[in-house]
């Protein structure tokens, strides 16, 4: 520390750079999980509609004379 000037703030700049990198990684993870949850919700809706359509088909076939 004695060989650096009193205004040398390289340690703080490195800490800021690391924290910004960690924040970017965190936001990327959040975006990825949100996207996967959206895909899962869309798949659940499609599955529910397919199930309802199948049940309607069964009822229509069963009530046909």
PQR file of N, CA, C, O and H, with PARSE charges and radii, in Angstrom:
ATOM      1  N   UNK A   1       0.826  -1.189   0.000 -0.4000 1.5000
ATOM      2  CA  UNK A   1       0.000   0.000   0.000 -0.0000 2.0000
ATOM      3  C   UNK A   1       0.866   1.247   0.000  0.5500 1.7000
ATOM      4  O   UNK A   1       0.425   2.300  -0.460 -0.5500 1.4000
ATOM      5  N   UNK A   2       2.073   1.154   0.499 -0.4000 1.5000
ATOM      6  CA  UNK A   2       2.939   2.313   0.572 -0.0000 2.0000
ATOM      7  C   UNK A   2       3.423   2.751  -0.807  0.5500 1.7000
ATOM      8  O   UNK A   2       3.791   3.911  -0.990 -0.5500 1.4000
ATOM      9  H   UNK A   2       2.431   0.299   0.873  0.4000 1.0000
ATOM     10  N   UNK A   3       3.428   1.844  -1.773 -0.4000 1.5000
ATOM     11  CA  UNK A   3       3.917   2.215  -3.097 -0.0000 2.0000
ATOM     12  C   UNK A   3       2.843   2.855  -3.964  0.5500 1.7000
ATOM     13  O   UNK A   3       3.145   3.328  -5.059 -0.5500 1.4000
ATOM     14  H   UNK A   3       3.129   0.901  -1.624  0.4000 1.0000
ATOM     15  N   UNK A   4       1.589   2.881  -3.499 -0.4000 1.5000
ATOM     16  CA  UNK A   4       0.513   3.498  -4.279 -0.0000 2.0000
ATOM     17  C   UNK A   4       0.211   4.888  -3.741  0.5500 1.7000
ATOM     18  O   UNK A   4       0.462   5.193  -2.575 -0.5500 1.4000
ATOM     19  H   UNK A   4       1.343   2.497  -2.609  0.4000 1.0000
ATOM     20  N   UNK A   5      -0.333   5.721  -4.621 -0.4000 1.5000
ATOM     21  CA  UNK A   5      -0.713   7.073  -4.212 -0.0000 2.0000
ATOM     22  C   UNK A   5      -1.968   7.028  -3.339  0.5500 1.7000
ATOM     23  O   UNK A   5      -2.678   6.023  -3.316 -0.5500 1.4000
ATOM     24  H   UNK A   5      -0.537   5.472  -5.568  0.4000 1.0000
ATOM     25  N   UNK A   6      -2.233   8.107  -2.632 -0.4000 1.5000
ATOM     26  CA  UNK A   6      -3.381   8.144  -1.733 -0.0000 2.0000
ATOM     27  C   UNK A   6      -4.705   8.188  -2.491  0.5500 1.7000
ATOM     28  O   UNK A   6      -5.748   7.846  -1.933 -0.5500 1.4000
ATOM     29  H   UNK A   6      -1.656   8.924  -2.651  0.4000 1.0000
ATOM     30  N   UNK A   7      -4.672   8.597  -3.732 -0.4000 1.5000
ATOM     31  CA  UNK A   7      -5.902   8.683  -4.519 -0.0000 2.0000
ATOM     32  C   UNK A   7      -6.113   7.452  -5.411  0.5500 1.7000
ATOM     33  O   UNK A   7      -7.000   7.454  -6.265 -0.5500 1.4000
ATOM     34  H   UNK A   7      -3.825   8.875  -4.184  0.4000 1.0000
ATOM     35  N   UNK A   8      -5.322   6.429  -5.223 -0.4000 1.5000
ATOM     36  CA  UNK A   8      -5.472   5.208  -6.008 -0.0000 2.0000
ATOM     37  C   UNK A   8      -6.682   4.433  -5.495  0.5500 1.7000
ATOM     38  O   UNK A   8      -6.683   3.945  -4.364 -0.5500 1.4000
ATOM     39  H   UNK A   8      -4.602   6.428  -4.530  0.4000 1.0000
ATOM     40  N   UNK A   9      -7.696   4.325  -6.323 -0.4000 1.5000
ATOM     41  CA  UNK A   9      -8.908   3.613  -5.922 -0.0000 2.0000
ATOM     42  C   UNK A   9      -9.164   2.401  -6.823  0.5500 1.7000
ATOM     43  O   UNK A   9     -10.312   2.065  -7.114 -0.5500 1.4000
ATOM     44  H   UNK A   9      -7.695   4.721  -7.241  0.4000 1.0000
ATOM     45  N   UNK A  10      -8.103   1.761  -7.252 -0.4000 1.5000
ATOM     46  CA  UNK A  10      -8.238   0.595  -8.123 -0.0000 2.0000
ATOM     47  C   UNK A  10      -8.989  -0.543  -7.428  0.5500 1.7000
ATOM     48  O   UNK A  10      -9.749  -1.263  -8.075 -0.5500 1.4000
ATOM     49  H   UNK A  10      -7.170   2.034  -7.016  0.4000 1.0000
ATOM     50  N   UNK A  11      -8.786  -0.713  -6.129 -0.4000 1.5000
ATOM     51  CA  UNK A  11      -9.496  -1.764  -5.404 -0.0000 2.0000
ATOM     52  C   UNK A  11     -11.000  -1.533  -5.450  0.5500 1.7000
ATOM     53  O   UNK A  11     -11.767  -2.477  -5.636 -0.5500 1.4000
ATOM     54  H   UNK A  11      -8.168  -0.128  -5.603  0.4000 1.0000
ATOM     55  N   UNK A  12     -11.422  -0.300  -5.283 -0.4000 1.5000
ATOM     56  CA  UNK A  12     -12.843   0.021  -5.321 -0.0000 2.0000
ATOM     57  C   UNK A  12     -13.398  -0.154  -6.722  0.5500 1.7000
ATOM     58  O   UNK A  12     -14.513  -0.647  -6.895 -0.5500 1.4000
ATOM     59  H   UNK A  12     -10.799   0.467  -5.132  0.4000 1.0000
ATOM     60  N   UNK A  13     -12.624   0.247  -7.725 -0.4000 1.5000
ATOM     61  CA  UNK A  13     -13.063   0.073  -9.104 -0.0000 2.0000
ATOM     62  C   UNK A  13     -13.215  -1.409  -9.436  0.5500 1.7000
ATOM     63  O   UNK A  13     -14.159  -1.787 -10.130 -0.5500 1.4000
ATOM     64  H   UNK A  13     -11.718   0.647  -7.584  0.4000 1.0000
ATOM     65  N   UNK A  14     -12.318  -2.241  -8.959 -0.4000 1.5000
ATOM     66  CA  UNK A  14     -12.434  -3.681  -9.177 -0.0000 2.0000
ATOM     67  C   UNK A  14     -13.664  -4.249  -8.482  0.5500 1.7000
ATOM     68  O   UNK A  14     -14.353  -5.111  -9.027 -0.5500 1.4000
ATOM     69  H   UNK A  14     -11.551  -1.934  -8.395  0.4000 1.0000
ATOM     70  N   UNK A  15     -13.930  -3.766  -7.288 -0.4000 1.5000
ATOM     71  CA  UNK A  15     -15.109  -4.235  -6.553 -0.0000 2.0000
ATOM     72  C   UNK A  15     -16.389  -3.837  -7.278  0.5500 1.7000
ATOM     73  O   UNK A  15     -17.335  -4.622  -7.340 -0.5500 1.4000
ATOM     74  H   UNK A  15     -13.370  -3.065  -6.845  0.4000 1.0000
ATOM     75  N   UNK A  16     -16.426  -2.637  -7.819 -0.4000 1.5000
ATOM     76  CA  UNK A  16     -17.599  -2.182  -8.567 -0.0000 2.0000
ATOM     77  C   UNK A  16     -17.771  -3.025  -9.823  0.5500 1.7000
ATOM     78  O   UNK A  16     -18.886  -3.419 -10.163 -0.5500 1.4000
ATOM     79  H   UNK A  16     -15.657  -2.000  -7.768  0.4000 1.0000
ATOM     80  N   UNK A  17     -16.684  -3.299 -10.502 -0.4000 1.5000
ATOM     81  CA  UNK A  17     -16.746  -4.109 -11.717 -0.0000 2.0000
ATOM     82  C   UNK A  17     -17.260  -5.520 -11.416  0.5500 1.7000
ATOM     83  O   UNK A  17     -18.083  -6.057 -12.158 -0.5500 1.4000
ATOM     84  H   UNK A  17     -15.778  -2.979 -10.226  0.4000 1.0000
ATOM     85  N   UNK A  18     -16.771  -6.114 -10.324 -0.4000 1.5000
ATOM     86  CA  UNK A  18     -17.242  -7.449  -9.945 -0.0000 2.0000
ATOM     87  C   UNK A  18     -18.718  -7.430  -9.562  0.5500 1.7000
ATOM     88  O   UNK A  18     -19.460  -8.348  -9.911 -0.5500 1.4000
ATOM     89  H   UNK A  18     -16.103  -5.678  -9.722  0.4000 1.0000
ATOM     90  N   UNK A  19     -19.145  -6.405  -8.857 -0.4000 1.5000
ATOM     91  CA  UNK A  19     -20.550  -6.347  -8.454 -0.0000 2.0000
ATOM     92  C   UNK A  19     -21.465  -6.130  -9.654  0.5500 1.7000
ATOM     93  O   UNK A  19     -22.566  -6.678  -9.704 -0.5500 1.4000
ATOM     94  H   UNK A  19     -18.542  -5.659  -8.573  0.4000 1.0000
ATOM     95  N   UNK A  20     -21.016  -5.334 -10.619 -0.4000 1.5000
ATOM     96  CA  UNK A  20     -21.816  -5.145 -11.829 -0.0000 2.0000
ATOM     97  C   UNK A  20     -21.918  -6.441 -12.622  0.5500 1.7000
ATOM     98  O   UNK A  20     -22.974  -6.752 -13.171 -0.5500 1.4000
ATOM     99  H   UNK A  20     -20.122  -4.889 -10.579  0.4000 1.0000
ATOM    100  N   UNK A  21     -20.831  -7.192 -12.685 -0.4000 1.5000
ATOM    101  CA  UNK A  21     -20.837  -8.481 -13.374 -0.0000 2.0000
ATOM    102  C   UNK A  21     -21.789  -9.449 -12.680  0.5500 1.7000
ATOM    103  O   UNK A  21     -22.535 -10.170 -13.341 -0.5500 1.4000
ATOM    104  H   UNK A  21     -19.973  -6.939 -12.238  0.4000 1.0000
ATOM    105  N   UNK A  22     -21.763  -9.466 -11.347 -0.4000 1.5000
ATOM    106  CA  UNK A  22     -22.665 -10.330 -10.591 -0.0000 2.0000
ATOM    107  C   UNK A  22     -24.119  -9.908 -10.786  0.5500 1.7000
ATOM    108  O   UNK A  22     -25.006 -10.757 -10.876 -0.5500 1.4000
ATOM    109  H   UNK A  22     -21.157  -8.880 -10.809  0.4000 1.0000
ATOM    110  N   UNK A  23     -24.362  -8.606 -10.853 -0.4000 1.5000
ATOM    111  CA  UNK A  23     -25.721  -8.120 -11.068 -0.0000 2.0000
ATOM    112  C   UNK A  23     -26.229  -8.534 -12.449  0.5500 1.7000
ATOM    113  O   UNK A  23     -27.384  -8.934 -12.593 -0.5500 1.4000
ATOM    114  H   UNK A  23     -23.641  -7.917 -10.781  0.4000 1.0000
ATOM    115  N   UNK A  24     -25.369  -8.438 -13.462 -0.4000 1.5000
ATOM    116  CA  UNK A  24     -25.770  -8.874 -14.806 -0.0000 2.0000
ATOM    117  C   UNK A  24     -26.090 -10.356 -14.815  0.5500 1.7000
ATOM    118  O   UNK A  24     -27.074 -10.775 -15.424 -0.5500 1.4000
ATOM    119  H   UNK A  24     -24.430  -8.113 -13.345  0.4000 1.0000
ATOM    120  N   UNK A  25     -25.276 -11.148 -14.150 -0.4000 1.5000
ATOM    121  CA  UNK A  25     -25.532 -12.589 -14.085 -0.0000 2.0000
ATOM    122  C   UNK A  25     -26.849 -12.869 -13.358  0.5500 1.7000
ATOM    123  O   UNK A  25     -27.606 -13.756 -13.754 -0.5500 1.4000
ATOM    124  H   UNK A  25     -24.476 -10.808 -13.654  0.4000 1.0000
ATOM    125  N   UNK A  26     -27.113 -12.119 -12.309 -0.4000 1.5000
ATOM    126  CA  UNK A  26     -28.362 -12.296 -11.576 -0.0000 2.0000
ATOM    127  C   UNK A  26     -29.578 -11.967 -12.421  0.5500 1.7000
ATOM    128  O   UNK A  26     -30.558 -12.713 -12.428 -0.5500 1.4000
ATOM    129  H   UNK A  26     -26.498 -11.399 -11.987  0.4000 1.0000
ATOM    130  N   UNK A  27     -29.515 -10.846 -13.134 -0.4000 1.5000
ATOM    131  CA  UNK A  27     -30.639 -10.473 -13.989 -0.0000 2.0000
ATOM    132  C   UNK A  27     -30.825 -11.459 -15.130  0.5500 1.7000
ATOM    133  O   UNK A  27     -31.953 -11.717 -15.551 -0.5500 1.4000
ATOM    134  H   UNK A  27     -28.719 -10.240 -13.128  0.4000 1.0000
ATOM    135  N   UNK A  28     -29.729 -12.010 -15.634 -0.4000 1.5000
ATOM    136  CA  UNK A  28     -29.835 -13.032 -16.676 -0.0000 2.0000
ATOM    137  C   UNK A  28     -30.523 -14.275 -16.130  0.5500 1.7000
ATOM    138  O   UNK A  28     -31.365 -14.864 -16.808 -0.5500 1.4000
ATOM    139  H   UNK A  28     -28.813 -11.800 -15.292  0.4000 1.0000
ATOM    140  N   UNK A  29     -30.180 -14.676 -14.929 -0.4000 1.5000
ATOM    141  CA  UNK A  29     -30.824 -15.835 -14.311 -0.0000 2.0000
ATOM    142  C   UNK A  29     -32.308 -15.567 -14.072  0.5500 1.7000
ATOM    143  O   UNK A  29     -33.144 -16.438 -14.312 -0.5500 1.4000
ATOM    144  H   UNK A  29     -29.496 -14.198 -14.378  0.4000 1.0000
ATOM    145  N   UNK A  30     -32.634 -14.377 -13.604 -0.4000 1.5000
ATOM    146  CA  UNK A  30     -34.038 -14.025 -13.368 -0.0000 2.0000
ATOM    147  C   UNK A  30     -34.820 -14.063 -14.676  0.5500 1.7000
ATOM    148  O   UNK A  30     -35.930 -14.593 -14.723 -0.5500 1.4000
ATOM    149  H   UNK A  30     -31.955 -13.669 -13.408  0.4000 1.0000
ATOM    150  N   UNK A  31     -34.245 -13.504 -15.732 -0.4000 1.5000
ATOM    151  CA  UNK A  31     -34.924 -13.508 -17.032 -0.0000 2.0000
ATOM    152  C   UNK A  31     -35.108 -14.931 -17.549  0.5500 1.7000
ATOM    153  O   UNK A  31     -36.151 -15.257 -18.115 -0.5500 1.4000
ATOM    154  H   UNK A  31     -33.344 -13.074 -15.694  0.4000 1.0000
ATOM    155  N   UNK A  32     -34.101 -15.776 -17.358 -0.4000 1.5000
ATOM    156  CA  UNK A  32     -34.211 -17.162 -17.815 -0.0000 2.0000
ATOM    157  C   UNK A  32     -35.290 -17.925 -17.075  0.5500 1.7000
ATOM    158  O   UNK A  32     -36.079 -18.642 -17.691 -0.5500 1.4000
ATOM    159  H   UNK A  32     -33.253 -15.511 -16.898  0.4000 1.0000
ATOM    160  N   UNK A  33     -35.331 -17.779 -15.765 -0.4000 1.5000
ATOM    161  CA  UNK A  33     -36.349 -18.477 -14.970 -0.0000 2.0000
ATOM    162  C   UNK A  33     -37.743 -17.959 -15.312  0.5500 1.7000
ATOM    163  O   UNK A  33     -38.691 -18.740 -15.397 -0.5500 1.4000
ATOM    164  H   UNK A  33     -34.690 -17.197 -15.265  0.4000 1.0000
ATOM    165  N   UNK A  34     -37.872 -16.654 -15.508 -0.4000 1.5000
ATOM    166  CA  UNK A  34     -39.169 -16.087 -15.876 -0.0000 2.0000
ATOM    167  C   UNK A  34     -39.624 -16.625 -17.225  0.5500 1.7000
ATOM    168  O   UNK A  34     -40.798 -16.952 -17.403 -0.5500 1.4000
ATOM    169  H   UNK A  34     -37.102 -16.020 -15.440  0.4000 1.0000
ATOM    170  N   UNK A  35     -38.708 -16.715 -18.165 -0.4000 1.5000
ATOM    171  CA  UNK A  35     -39.050 -17.273 -19.470 -0.0000 2.0000
ATOM    172  C   UNK A  35     -39.483 -18.725 -19.375  0.5500 1.7000
ATOM    173  O   UNK A  35     -40.444 -19.139 -20.024 -0.5500 1.4000
ATOM    174  H   UNK A  35     -37.755 -16.449 -18.020  0.4000 1.0000
ATOM    175  N   UNK A  36     -38.771 -19.498 -18.564 -0.4000 1.5000
ATOM    176  CA  UNK A  36     -39.158 -20.905 -18.395 -0.0000 2.0000
ATOM    177  C   UNK A  36     -40.514 -21.039 -17.718  0.5500 1.7000
ATOM    178  O   UNK A  36     -41.302 -21.917 -18.070 -0.5500 1.4000
ATOM    179  H   UNK A  36     -37.990 -19.162 -18.038  0.4000 1.0000
ATOM    180  N   UNK A  37     -40.788 -20.177 -16.756 -0.4000 1.5000
ATOM    181  CA  UNK A  37     -42.107 -20.212 -16.109 -0.0000 2.0000
ATOM    182  C   UNK A  37     -43.211 -19.838 -17.097  0.5500 1.7000
ATOM    183  O   UNK A  37     -44.301 -20.409 -17.061 -0.5500 1.4000
ATOM    184  H   UNK A  37     -40.149 -19.463 -16.470  0.4000 1.0000
ATOM    185  N   UNK A  38     -42.927 -18.884 -17.972 -0.4000 1.5000
ATOM    186  CA  UNK A  38     -43.901 -18.517 -19.007 -0.0000 2.0000
ATOM    187  C   UNK A  38     -44.168 -19.670 -19.954  0.5500 1.7000
ATOM    188  O   UNK A  38     -45.315 -19.930 -20.319 -0.5500 1.4000
ATOM    189  H   UNK A  38     -42.042 -18.420 -18.001  0.4000 1.0000
ATOM    190  N   UNK A  39     -43.105 -20.364 -20.355 -0.4000 1.5000
ATOM    191  CA  UNK A  39     -43.284 -21.530 -21.228 -0.0000 2.0000
ATOM    192  C   UNK A  39     -44.080 -22.631 -20.525  0.5500 1.7000
ATOM    193  O   UNK A  39     -44.932 -23.274 -21.138 -0.5500 1.4000
ATOM    194  H   UNK A  39     -42.173 -20.153 -20.059  0.4000 1.0000
ATOM    195  N   UNK A  40     -43.801 -22.844 -19.250 -0.4000 1.5000
ATOM    196  CA  UNK A  40     -44.529 -23.858 -18.495 -0.0000 2.0000
ATOM    197  C   UNK A  40     -46.008 -23.486 -18.374  0.5500 1.7000
ATOM    198  O   UNK A  40     -46.875 -24.354 -18.480 -0.5500 1.4000
ATOM    199  H   UNK A  40     -43.109 -22.322 -18.752  0.4000 1.0000
ATOM    200  N   UNK A  41     -46.297 -22.219 -18.156 -0.4000 1.5000
ATOM    201  CA  UNK A  41     -47.694 -21.778 -18.065 -0.0000 2.0000
ATOM    202  C   UNK A  41     -48.402 -21.965 -19.399  0.5500 1.7000
ATOM    203  O   UNK A  41     -49.543 -22.424 -19.439 -0.5500 1.4000
ATOM    204  H   UNK A  41     -45.593 -21.514 -18.071  0.4000 1.0000
ATOM    205  N   UNK A  42     -47.729 -21.610 -20.494 -0.4000 1.5000
ATOM    206  CA  UNK A  42     -48.330 -21.799 -21.817 -0.0000 2.0000
ATOM    207  C   UNK A  42     -48.569 -23.277 -22.094  0.5500 1.7000
ATOM    208  O   UNK A  42     -49.605 -23.639 -22.651 -0.5500 1.4000
ATOM    209  H   UNK A  42     -46.801 -21.237 -20.461  0.4000 1.0000
ATOM    210  N   UNK A  43     -47.633 -24.131 -21.717 -0.4000 1.5000
ATOM    211  CA  UNK A  43     -47.809 -25.570 -21.917 -0.0000 2.0000
ATOM    212  C   UNK A  43     -48.973 -26.097 -21.080  0.5500 1.7000
ATOM    213  O   UNK A  43     -49.716 -26.966 -21.536 -0.5500 1.4000
ATOM    214  H   UNK A  43     -46.791 -23.837 -21.265  0.4000 1.0000
ATOM    215  N   UNK A  44     -49.139 -25.581 -19.863 -0.4000 1.5000
ATOM    216  CA  UNK A  44     -50.257 -26.016 -19.017 -0.0000 2.0000
ATOM    217  C   UNK A  44     -51.595 -25.605 -19.620  0.5500 1.7000
ATOM    218  O   UNK A  44     -52.558 -26.371 -19.578 -0.5500 1.4000
ATOM    219  H   UNK A  44     -48.536 -24.875 -19.493  0.4000 1.0000
ATOM    220  N   UNK A  45     -51.661 -24.408 -20.177 -0.4000 1.5000
ATOM    221  CA  UNK A  45     -52.903 -23.953 -20.818 -0.0000 2.0000
ATOM    222  C   UNK A  45     -53.207 -24.809 -22.035  0.5500 1.7000
ATOM    223  O   UNK A  45     -54.355 -25.205 -22.240 -0.5500 1.4000
ATOM    224  H   UNK A  45     -50.879 -23.785 -20.212  0.4000 1.0000
ATOM    225  N   UNK A  46     -52.201 -25.101 -22.843 -0.4000 1.5000
ATOM    226  CA  UNK A  46     -52.412 -25.933 -24.031 -0.0000 2.0000
ATOM    227  C   UNK A  46     -52.857 -27.338 -23.627  0.5500 1.7000
ATOM    228  O   UNK A  46     -53.749 -27.912 -24.253 -0.5500 1.4000
ATOM    229  H   UNK A  46     -51.268 -24.780 -22.676  0.4000 1.0000
ATOM    230  N   UNK A  47     -52.238 -27.890 -22.585 -0.4000 1.5000
ATOM    231  CA  UNK A  47     -52.631 -29.220 -22.111 -0.0000 2.0000
ATOM    232  C   UNK A  47     -54.060 -29.215 -21.583  0.5500 1.7000
ATOM    233  O   UNK A  47     -54.809 -30.163 -21.820 -0.5500 1.4000
ATOM    234  H   UNK A  47     -51.514 -27.423 -22.077  0.4000 1.0000
ATOM    235  N   UNK A  48     -54.447 -28.165 -20.873 -0.4000 1.5000
ATOM    236  CA  UNK A  48     -55.809 -28.085 -20.344 -0.0000 2.0000
ATOM    237  C   UNK A  48     -56.822 -27.980 -21.487  0.5500 1.7000
ATOM    238  O   UNK A  48     -57.882 -28.606 -21.444 -0.5500 1.4000
ATOM    239  H   UNK A  48     -53.839 -27.395 -20.681  0.4000 1.0000
ATOM    240  N   UNK A  49     -56.489 -27.187 -22.507 -0.4000 1.5000
ATOM    241  CA  UNK A  49     -57.402 -27.075 -23.653 -0.0000 2.0000
ATOM    242  C   UNK A  49     -57.494 -28.401 -24.410  0.5500 1.7000
ATOM    243  O   UNK A  49     -58.577 -28.778 -24.857 -0.5500 1.4000
ATOM    244  H   UNK A  49     -55.629 -26.679 -22.541  0.4000 1.0000
ATOM    245  N   UNK A  50     -56.396 -29.096 -24.555 -0.4000 1.5000
ATOM    246  CA  UNK A  50     -56.421 -30.399 -25.227 -0.0000 2.0000
ATOM    247  C   UNK A  50     -57.248 -31.398 -24.423  0.5500 1.7000
ATOM    248  O   UNK A  50     -58.004 -32.187 -24.990 -0.5500 1.4000
ATOM    249  H   UNK A  50     -55.516 -28.789 -24.192  0.4000 1.0000
ATOM    250  N   UNK A  51     -57.103 -31.360 -23.116 -0.4000 1.5000
ATOM    251  CA  UNK A  51     -57.878 -32.253 -22.251 -0.0000 2.0000
ATOM    252  C   UNK A  51     -59.370 -31.934 -22.352  0.5500 1.7000
ATOM    253  O   UNK A  51     -60.188 -32.848 -22.456 -0.5500 1.4000
ATOM    254  H   UNK A  51     -56.489 -30.719 -22.655  0.4000 1.0000
ATOM    255  N   UNK A  52     -59.727 -30.675 -22.323 -0.4000 1.5000
ATOM    256  CA  UNK A  52     -61.130 -30.273 -22.429 -0.0000 2.0000
ATOM    257  C   UNK A  52     -61.705 -30.669 -23.781  0.5500 1.7000
ATOM    258  O   UNK A  52     -62.847 -31.118 -23.865 -0.5500 1.4000
ATOM    259  H   UNK A  52     -59.062 -29.932 -22.239  0.4000 1.0000
ATOM    260  N   UNK A  53     -60.919 -30.503 -24.834 -0.4000 1.5000
ATOM    261  CA  UNK A  53     -61.376 -30.897 -26.165 -0.0000 2.0000
ATOM    262  C   UNK A  53     -61.578 -32.409 -26.231  0.5500 1.7000
ATOM    263  O   UNK A  53     -62.554 -32.887 -26.808 -0.5500 1.4000
ATOM    264  H   UNK A  53     -59.991 -30.137 -24.766  0.4000 1.0000
ATOM    265  N   UNK A  54     -60.654 -33.151 -25.641 -0.4000 1.5000
ATOM    266  CA  UNK A  54     -60.801 -34.609 -25.609 -0.0000 2.0000
ATOM    267  C   UNK A  54     -62.023 -35.048 -24.837  0.5500 1.7000
ATOM    268  O   UNK A  54     -62.738 -35.953 -25.267 -0.5500 1.4000
ATOM    269  H   UNK A  54     -59.861 -32.762 -25.173  0.4000 1.0000
ATOM    270  N   UNK A  55     -62.273 -34.412 -23.690 -0.4000 1.5000
ATOM    271  CA  UNK A  55     -63.456 -34.770 -22.908 -0.0000 2.0000
ATOM    272  C   UNK A  55     -64.737 -34.413 -23.663  0.5500 1.7000
ATOM    273  O   UNK A  55     -65.710 -35.166 -23.608 -0.5500 1.4000
ATOM    274  H   UNK A  55     -61.692 -33.676 -23.341  0.4000 1.0000
ATOM    275  N   UNK A  56     -64.755 -33.298 -24.355 -0.4000 1.5000
ATOM    276  CA  UNK A  56     -65.922 -32.918 -25.157 -0.0000 2.0000
ATOM    277  C   UNK A  56     -66.150 -33.937 -26.262  0.5500 1.7000
ATOM    278  O   UNK A  56     -67.289 -34.309 -26.545 -0.5500 1.4000
ATOM    279  H   UNK A  56     -63.965 -32.686 -24.400  0.4000 1.0000
ATOM    280  N   UNK A  57     -65.079 -34.385 -26.881 -0.4000 1.5000
ATOM    281  CA  UNK A  57     -65.194 -35.403 -27.926 -0.0000 2.0000
ATOM    282  C   UNK A  57     -65.784 -36.697 -27.362  0.5500 1.7000
ATOM    283  O   UNK A  57     -66.655 -37.305 -27.983 -0.5500 1.4000
ATOM    284  H   UNK A  57     -64.153 -34.083 -26.651  0.4000 1.0000
ATOM    285  N   UNK A  58     -65.313 -37.113 -26.195 -0.4000 1.5000
ATOM    286  CA  UNK A  58     -65.830 -38.339 -25.576 -0.0000 2.0000
ATOM    287  C   UNK A  58     -67.313 -38.187 -25.265  0.5500 1.7000
ATOM    288  O   UNK A  58     -68.082 -39.119 -25.501 -0.5500 1.4000
ATOM    289  H   UNK A  58     -64.605 -36.619 -25.691  0.4000 1.0000
ATOM    290  N   UNK A  59     -67.729 -37.052 -24.748 -0.4000 1.5000
ATOM    291  CA  UNK A  59     -69.144 -36.824 -24.429 -0.0000 2.0000
ATOM    292  C   UNK A  59     -69.970 -36.829 -25.712  0.5500 1.7000
ATOM    293  O   UNK A  59     -71.058 -37.405 -25.741 -0.5500 1.4000
ATOM    294  H   UNK A  59     -67.104 -36.296 -24.557  0.4000 1.0000
ATOM    295  N   UNK A  60     -69.475 -36.205 -26.762 -0.4000 1.5000
ATOM    296  CA  UNK A  60     -70.223 -36.167 -28.022 -0.0000 2.0000
ATOM    297  C   UNK A  60     -70.353 -37.560 -28.632  0.5500 1.7000
ATOM    298  O   UNK A  60     -71.407 -37.904 -29.168 -0.5500 1.4000
ATOM    299  H   UNK A  60     -68.591 -35.738 -26.739  0.4000 1.0000
ATOM    300  N   UNK A  61     -69.302 -38.358 -28.558 -0.4000 1.5000
ATOM    301  CA  UNK A  61     -69.369 -39.726 -29.112 -0.0000 2.0000
ATOM    302  C   UNK A  61     -70.262 -40.598 -28.250  0.5500 1.7000
ATOM    303  O   UNK A  61     -71.016 -41.415 -28.780 -0.5500 1.4000
ATOM    304  H   UNK A  61     -68.446 -38.079 -28.123  0.4000 1.0000
ATOM    305  N   UNK A  62     -70.198 -40.446 -26.937 -0.4000 1.5000
ATOM    306  CA  UNK A  62     -70.981 -41.285 -26.032 -0.0000 2.0000
ATOM    307  C   UNK A  62     -72.471 -40.982 -26.141  0.5500 1.7000
ATOM    308  O   UNK A  62     -73.287 -41.881 -25.937 -0.5500 1.4000
ATOM    309  H   UNK A  62     -69.586 -39.783 -26.506  0.4000 1.0000
ATOM    310  N   UNK A  63     -72.844 -39.770 -26.451 -0.4000 1.5000
ATOM    311  CA  UNK A  63     -74.273 -39.426 -26.515 -0.0000 2.0000
ATOM    312  C   UNK A  63     -74.843 -39.622 -27.911  0.5500 1.7000
ATOM    313  O   UNK A  63     -76.038 -39.410 -28.118 -0.5500 1.4000
ATOM    314  H   UNK A  63     -72.181 -39.040 -26.617  0.4000 1.0000
ATOM    315  N   UNK A  64     -74.029 -40.017 -28.863 -0.4000 1.5000
ATOM    316  CA  UNK A  64     -74.535 -40.282 -30.229 -0.0000 2.0000
ATOM    317  C   UNK A  64     -75.235 -41.641 -30.227  0.5500 1.7000
ATOM    318  O   UNK A  64     -74.716 -42.621 -29.692 -0.5500 1.4000
ATOM    319  H   UNK A  64     -73.058 -40.190 -28.695  0.4000 1.0000
ATOM    320  N   UNK A  65     -76.409 -41.680 -30.828 -0.4000 1.5000
ATOM    321  CA  UNK A  65     -77.168 -42.931 -30.869 -0.0000 2.0000
ATOM    322  C   UNK A  65     -76.828 -43.680 -32.082  0.5500 1.7000
ATOM    323  O   UNK A  65     -77.361 -44.767 -32.306 -0.5500 1.4000
ATOM    324  H   UNK A  65     -76.831 -40.884 -31.263  0.4000 1.0000
TER
END
